[in-house]
Amino acid sequence: MKDIQTTGGLFTAQIRDQIYSIICRVFHCKPEEIEDLVPVQEGMTNIVLSFRYNGGKYVYRHPGLGSEALVNRGREAIMQKIVEDAGIDTTLVAMNVEQGWRISRFIEHRDFDYHNLNDMVRGVMLLRRLHQSPVRVRWDFDVIEKAEGIRDQIDPDKYGHFEDFEAIRDRCYRLHELAKTDGIRRCNVHGDARDVNFLINKEEIHLIDWEYSGYCDPGFDIGSYICGGRHSIEEIDRILFTYFRRKPTRKQKRHFYAYIAITGWFYMHWTMLKESKGQVVGIHKTQWHDYAKRFSLMALEMYEQDGRQ
């Protein structure tokens, strides 16, 4: 077998053999009973593959380069139980906290379309349901602190190579402090609510992969959703209208604009970590930088205007 470059890392013969061994232990089967083990070009933290066994189809997740610096698998398992009970994600078959792998049911689905109004409403309302969950996890996810933790894993020579990096950093840090004064209630969050993590079809929608979950500002999930694609200001305001089920207040709007910038800043760090380990990130690198730059300027101007009133 030749090595295959996936969006989540390099799929080698050695990794393939490990995966066969794990699947056989889970299903108590032989390697020859596993069919169609192929990479799925989705997700950028892990190597993701699909396979068939005994008439069923499944998805296997193998931890990618640098994922150990980003993910607490024990916390992921706790959140997985909460969202399974809430009906937000019922796909789990088996997972290993120490090794980081996971096997899930394959859900027949189509690509989630950010610009399809029906998809947007279903996805955003699923996030709202998560945020309203009465059961809260005990660990905090502070986006800036998490970005700083990623920074410490990056070779200094490979850190900060973005246009206007220092200016964006200063604005995002300022916005992070200002946003704390807005009175927005923190909640359970997914932490990577991009299109690739929504499995959607006519009957159902699931939000999968809870590696970055925690107790955080809801703006981080909406920011992740928005930063996952290209959206106009009009589309972003429609997303916020859908989330609040009404026109957001000025304070709510500036708060969520701030978190679009802060989320872009977080993903810039994720990009630098991946690139420092030799993985190509692609077009999202420019996209995340653009959100951090534009929305940090817009949100900070809103806070400054409101402060003068």
C-alpha positions as CSV (number, residue, x, y, z in Angstrom):
1,M,0.0,0.0,0.0
2,K,1.2,3.5,-0.9
3,D,0.9,6.2,1.7
4,I,-2.1,8.4,1.2
5,Q,-2.3,12.1,2.2
6,T,-5.6,12.8,3.8
7,T,-7.0,16.1,5.2
8,G,-6.2,14.8,8.7
9,G,-2.7,13.5,8.0
10,L,-0.7,10.8,6.3
11,F,-2.4,7.4,6.1
12,T,0.5,4.9,6.1
13,A,0.6,1.1,5.9
14,Q,1.6,1.0,9.6
15,I,-1.5,3.0,10.6
16,R,-3.6,0.8,8.4
17,D,-2.4,-2.3,10.3
18,Q,-3.1,-0.7,13.6
19,I,-6.6,0.2,12.5
20,Y,-7.3,-3.4,11.3
21,S,-6.2,-4.7,14.7
22,I,-8.4,-2.3,16.6
23,I,-11.5,-3.0,14.5
24,C,-11.0,-6.7,14.9
25,R,-10.9,-6.4,18.7
26,V,-14.0,-4.3,18.8
27,F,-16.1,-6.5,16.5
28,H,-14.4,-9.8,17.4
29,C,-13.7,-10.5,13.7
30,K,-10.9,-11.3,11.3
31,P,-9.2,-8.7,9.0
32,E,-10.6,-10.3,5.9
33,E,-14.1,-9.7,7.1
34,I,-13.5,-5.9,7.1
35,E,-14.3,-4.4,3.7
36,D,-13.7,-1.1,1.9
37,L,-11.4,0.5,4.4
38,V,-10.8,3.9,2.7
39,P,-10.0,7.4,3.8
40,V,-12.7,10.0,4.1
41,Q,-11.4,13.4,3.1
42,E,-13.2,15.3,5.9
43,G,-11.8,16.8,9.1
44,M,-8.4,18.2,9.7
45,T,-7.4,17.0,13.2
46,N,-7.7,13.3,12.6
47,I,-7.3,10.6,9.9
48,V,-10.9,9.5,9.1
49,L,-11.8,6.3,7.3
50,S,-15.0,4.4,6.4
51,F,-15.3,0.6,6.3
52,R,-18.0,-2.1,6.1
53,Y,-18.4,-5.1,8.3
54,N,-21.2,-7.7,8.4
55,G,-23.6,-5.6,6.3
56,G,-23.1,-2.4,8.2
57,K,-21.1,0.7,7.4
58,Y,-18.9,2.5,10.0
59,V,-16.5,5.4,10.4
60,Y,-13.2,5.1,12.1
61,R,-11.3,8.0,13.6
62,H,-7.5,7.8,14.1
63,P,-5.8,10.7,16.0
64,G,-3.7,12.9,13.6
65,L,-0.5,14.8,14.1
66,G,-0.5,17.2,17.0
67,S,-4.0,16.1,18.2
68,E,-2.6,15.2,21.6
69,A,-1.8,18.9,22.1
70,L,-5.3,20.0,21.2
71,V,-7.6,17.3,22.7
72,N,-8.5,15.8,26.1
73,R,-10.0,12.5,25.2
74,G,-11.5,11.8,28.7
75,R,-13.4,15.0,28.5
76,E,-14.6,14.2,25.0
77,A,-16.0,10.9,26.3
78,I,-18.0,12.7,29.1
79,M,-19.5,15.1,26.7
80,Q,-20.3,12.3,24.3
81,K,-22.5,10.8,26.9
82,I,-24.3,14.1,27.6
83,V,-25.1,14.7,23.9
84,E,-26.1,11.1,23.3
85,D,-28.6,11.4,26.1
86,A,-29.8,14.7,24.6
87,G,-30.2,13.1,21.1
88,I,-27.7,15.5,19.5
89,D,-25.2,12.7,18.6
90,T,-26.2,9.0,18.8
91,T,-23.6,7.6,16.4
92,L,-21.0,6.2,18.8
93,V,-20.1,2.5,18.7
94,A,-16.8,2.4,20.6
95,M,-13.9,4.7,21.6
96,N,-10.6,4.5,23.5
97,V,-9.7,7.4,25.7
98,E,-6.0,6.6,26.0
99,Q,-5.4,5.9,22.3
100,G,-7.8,8.5,20.9
101,W,-9.6,6.3,18.3
102,R,-13.3,6.1,17.8
103,I,-15.7,4.0,15.8
104,S,-19.1,5.3,14.9
105,R,-22.2,4.3,12.9
106,F,-22.0,5.7,9.4
107,I,-25.0,8.0,8.7
108,E,-26.1,8.3,5.1
109,H,-25.8,12.0,4.6
110,R,-25.1,14.7,2.1
111,D,-22.7,17.7,2.5
112,F,-24.0,20.3,4.9
113,D,-24.6,23.5,2.8
114,Y,-23.9,26.7,4.7
115,H,-25.9,28.7,2.1
116,N,-29.0,26.4,2.2
117,L,-31.5,28.1,4.5
118,N,-32.9,24.8,5.7
119,D,-29.5,23.4,6.5
120,M,-28.5,26.6,8.3
121,V,-31.7,26.7,10.5
122,R,-31.4,23.0,11.4
123,G,-27.7,23.3,12.2
124,V,-28.0,26.6,14.2
125,M,-31.0,25.3,16.2
126,L,-29.1,22.1,17.1
127,L,-26.4,24.4,18.5
128,R,-29.0,26.3,20.4
129,R,-30.3,23.0,21.9
130,L,-26.8,22.1,23.0
131,H,-26.3,25.5,24.6
132,Q,-29.6,25.2,26.5
133,S,-28.7,21.7,28.0
134,P,-29.4,21.7,31.8
135,V,-26.4,19.4,32.4
136,R,-23.1,21.2,32.4
137,V,-19.6,19.8,32.2
138,R,-17.1,20.8,34.9
139,W,-14.2,21.9,32.7
140,D,-13.8,25.4,31.2
141,F,-12.8,26.1,27.7
142,D,-11.3,29.6,27.5
143,V,-10.6,30.2,23.8
144,I,-7.6,32.6,24.4
145,E,-6.0,30.3,27.0
146,K,-6.4,27.4,24.6
147,A,-4.8,29.3,21.8
148,E,-1.9,30.1,24.1
149,G,-1.6,26.4,25.0
150,I,-1.3,25.7,21.3
151,R,1.2,28.5,20.9
152,D,3.5,26.8,23.4
153,Q,3.5,23.6,21.3
154,I,4.8,25.5,18.2
155,D,8.5,26.1,17.3
156,P,9.0,29.9,17.8
157,D,10.5,30.1,14.3
158,K,7.2,28.9,12.9
159,Y,4.9,31.1,15.0
160,G,3.2,34.3,13.9
161,H,3.8,34.3,10.1
162,F,0.5,36.1,9.3
163,E,-0.1,39.6,8.0
164,D,-0.8,42.1,10.8
165,F,-0.3,39.3,13.4
166,E,0.5,41.5,16.4
167,A,-2.3,44.0,15.6
168,I,-4.9,41.2,15.3
169,R,-3.6,39.6,18.6
170,D,-3.9,42.9,20.5
171,R,-7.5,43.4,19.2
172,C,-8.6,39.9,20.0
173,Y,-7.2,40.0,23.5
174,R,-9.0,43.3,24.1
175,L,-12.2,41.9,22.7
176,H,-11.9,38.8,24.9
177,E,-11.9,41.1,28.0
178,L,-14.7,43.3,26.7
179,A,-16.9,40.4,25.8
180,K,-16.8,39.2,29.5
181,T,-18.8,42.4,30.4
182,D,-21.7,41.6,28.1
183,G,-23.6,39.2,30.5
184,I,-23.8,36.4,28.0
185,R,-24.3,33.1,29.8
186,R,-21.7,30.4,29.3
187,C,-22.8,26.9,28.4
188,N,-21.7,23.5,27.0
189,V,-20.2,24.0,23.6
190,H,-19.0,21.7,20.8
191,G,-15.9,23.8,20.0
192,D,-15.6,22.9,16.3
193,A,-19.1,23.4,14.9
194,R,-18.1,23.5,11.2
195,D,-20.0,22.0,8.3
196,V,-17.9,18.8,8.3
197,N,-19.2,17.9,11.8
198,F,-22.8,18.1,10.8
199,L,-24.3,14.9,9.4
200,I,-27.6,15.8,7.7
201,N,-30.2,14.1,5.6
202,K,-34.0,14.5,5.2
203,E,-34.9,12.8,8.5
204,E,-32.1,13.6,10.9
205,I,-29.1,15.8,11.8
206,H,-26.2,14.9,14.1
207,L,-23.4,17.0,15.4
208,I,-20.3,14.8,15.8
209,D,-16.7,14.8,17.1
210,W,-16.7,16.3,20.6
211,E,-12.9,16.7,20.9
212,Y,-12.9,20.4,21.7
213,S,-16.0,20.5,23.8
214,G,-16.3,22.3,27.2
215,Y,-18.0,25.0,29.2
216,C,-17.5,28.1,27.3
217,D,-19.0,31.2,25.7
218,P,-21.7,30.2,23.1
219,G,-20.1,32.7,20.7
220,F,-17.3,30.2,20.2
221,D,-19.7,27.7,18.6
222,I,-21.4,30.3,16.4
223,G,-17.9,31.7,15.6
224,S,-16.7,28.1,14.6
225,Y,-19.8,27.7,12.5
226,I,-19.3,31.0,10.7
227,C,-15.5,30.6,10.3
228,G,-16.0,27.2,8.7
229,G,-17.3,28.9,5.4
230,R,-17.5,32.1,3.5
231,H,-20.4,34.2,4.7
232,S,-21.5,37.7,3.9
233,I,-22.5,40.1,6.6
234,E,-26.1,39.6,5.7
235,E,-25.7,35.8,6.0
236,I,-24.0,36.2,9.4
237,D,-26.8,38.5,10.7
238,R,-29.3,35.9,9.5
239,I,-27.5,33.2,11.4
240,L,-27.6,35.4,14.6
241,F,-31.4,36.1,14.0
242,T,-31.9,32.3,13.7
243,Y,-29.9,31.6,16.9
244,F,-31.8,34.1,19.0
245,R,-35.1,33.6,17.2
246,R,-35.3,37.3,16.9
247,K,-33.1,40.3,16.0
248,P,-30.2,40.3,18.5
249,T,-29.7,43.3,20.7
250,R,-26.8,45.6,20.0
251,K,-24.9,44.0,22.9
252,Q,-25.5,40.5,21.7
253,K,-24.5,41.4,18.1
254,R,-21.2,43.0,19.1
255,H,-20.5,40.1,21.5
256,F,-20.9,37.4,18.7
257,Y,-19.0,39.6,16.2
258,A,-16.2,39.6,18.8
259,Y,-16.3,35.8,19.0
260,I,-16.1,35.5,15.3
261,A,-12.7,37.3,15.5
262,I,-11.6,35.3,18.6
263,T,-12.5,32.1,16.9
264,G,-10.5,33.1,13.8
265,W,-7.6,33.8,16.1
266,F,-7.9,30.4,17.7
267,Y,-7.9,28.6,14.3
268,M,-4.9,30.6,13.2
269,H,-3.0,28.9,16.1
270,W,-4.4,25.5,15.0
271,T,-3.1,26.3,11.5
272,M,0.4,27.1,12.8
273,L,0.6,24.0,14.9
274,K,-0.4,21.8,12.0
275,E,2.0,23.5,9.6
276,S,4.8,23.2,12.2
277,K,4.3,19.4,12.0
278,G,4.5,19.4,8.2
279,Q,0.7,19.2,7.4
280,V,-0.8,21.4,4.7
281,V,-3.9,23.2,5.9
282,G,-5.0,24.8,2.6
283,I,-7.5,27.6,1.9
284,H,-8.9,27.7,5.4
285,K,-5.7,29.3,6.5
286,T,-6.5,32.5,4.6
287,Q,-10.2,32.3,5.6
288,W,-9.6,32.1,9.3
289,H,-7.0,35.0,9.2
290,D,-9.5,37.1,7.3
291,Y,-12.3,36.5,9.9
292,A,-9.9,37.4,12.7
293,K,-8.7,40.5,11.0
294,R,-12.0,41.9,9.7
295,F,-14.2,41.1,12.7
296,S,-11.8,42.2,15.3
297,L,-11.8,45.7,13.6
298,M,-15.6,45.7,13.3
299,A,-16.4,44.4,16.8
300,L,-13.9,46.7,18.5
301,E,-15.4,49.7,16.7
302,M,-18.8,48.7,18.0
303,Y,-17.6,48.4,21.6
304,E,-15.8,51.8,21.3
305,Q,-18.9,53.4,19.9
306,D,-21.1,52.0,22.6
307,G,-18.6,53.1,25.3
308,R,-18.9,56.7,24.1
309,Q,-22.7,56.8,24.3
